[in-house]
Amino acid sequence: RQKMPGCAELAQEEIYWWAHQGLRQGKHVVRLKIGDPFVFGRGGEEVLKFRKYGVEPTVIPGVSAAFSAPLLGSIPVTHRGV
């Protein structure tokens, strides 16, 4: 289900349902998100939900827009000697 204005909660609950079903079946569940899941990405909420399912999730952060945008413009975010 696509997250549309006013429907985000329903879509999120569906994601939780899918994840829970996979966990109950003994499968590995991957929740792939774009960018940093803890910046406007419900990462904290999802960690708490997985803990309720009895799973301690491993969070592997993505690349934040704060770093990827300059990269697209060939602008280093750090530069030796500056």
PLY file of the C-alpha trace (Angstrom):
ply
format ascii 1.0
element vertex 82
property float x
property float y
property float z
element edge 81
property int vertex1
property int vertex2
end_header
0.00 0.00 0.00
1.35 3.42 -0.93
1.52 6.02 1.84
-0.81 8.82 0.78
-1.86 11.88 2.81
-4.25 10.75 5.50
-3.46 7.06 4.94
0.06 6.79 6.35
-1.03 5.12 9.60
-2.95 2.40 7.78
-0.02 1.75 5.43
2.40 1.62 8.38
0.20 -0.88 10.21
0.19 -3.03 7.07
4.02 -2.96 7.03
4.05 -4.05 10.68
1.61 -6.86 9.88
3.80 -8.16 7.02
6.89 -8.02 9.22
5.15 -9.80 12.08
3.90 -12.55 9.76
7.43 -13.15 8.49
8.84 -13.25 12.01
6.17 -15.71 13.14
7.15 -17.96 10.23
10.79 -17.86 11.36
11.94 -15.76 8.42
14.52 -13.00 8.40
12.74 -9.68 7.97
14.40 -6.70 6.31
12.80 -3.29 6.52
14.57 -1.30 3.82
14.22 2.45 4.05
15.63 5.34 2.05
18.21 7.50 3.80
18.59 7.73 7.55
15.70 5.90 9.24
15.90 8.11 12.32
15.41 11.40 10.43
11.70 11.67 9.54
11.66 7.94 8.93
9.80 6.33 11.86
12.97 4.45 12.74
12.45 4.82 16.46
8.81 3.76 16.25
9.73 0.71 14.21
12.47 -0.34 16.64
9.95 -0.19 19.49
7.39 -2.20 17.49
9.92 -4.95 16.66
10.89 -5.11 20.34
7.21 -5.73 21.15
7.46 -8.68 18.74
10.40 -9.99 20.81
13.07 -9.00 18.28
15.98 -6.63 18.83
16.41 -5.11 15.36
19.72 -4.20 13.78
19.57 -0.73 12.24
22.00 0.03 9.43
21.71 3.71 8.55
21.56 4.86 4.97
23.08 7.97 3.51
21.41 11.17 4.70
20.44 13.83 2.17
22.74 16.17 4.09
25.64 14.16 2.68
24.25 12.86 -0.60
23.11 16.22 -2.01
26.60 17.78 -1.96
27.98 14.54 -3.40
25.72 14.88 -6.44
27.18 18.34 -7.02
30.76 17.06 -6.59
31.05 19.15 -3.42
32.97 17.45 -0.61
31.43 17.79 2.86
34.95 17.76 4.30
38.20 18.82 2.67
41.70 18.39 4.06
43.37 21.71 4.81
40.21 23.79 4.86
0 1
1 2
2 3
3 4
4 5
5 6
6 7
7 8
8 9
9 10
10 11
11 12
12 13
13 14
14 15
15 16
16 17
17 18
18 19
19 20
20 21
21 22
22 23
23 24
24 25
25 26
26 27
27 28
28 29
29 30
30 31
31 32
32 33
33 34
34 35
35 36
36 37
37 38
38 39
39 40
40 41
41 42
42 43
43 44
44 45
45 46
46 47
47 48
48 49
49 50
50 51
51 52
52 53
53 54
54 55
55 56
56 57
57 58
58 59
59 60
60 61
61 62
62 63
63 64
64 65
65 66
66 67
67 68
68 69
69 70
70 71
71 72
72 73
73 74
74 75
75 76
76 77
77 78
78 79
79 80
80 81
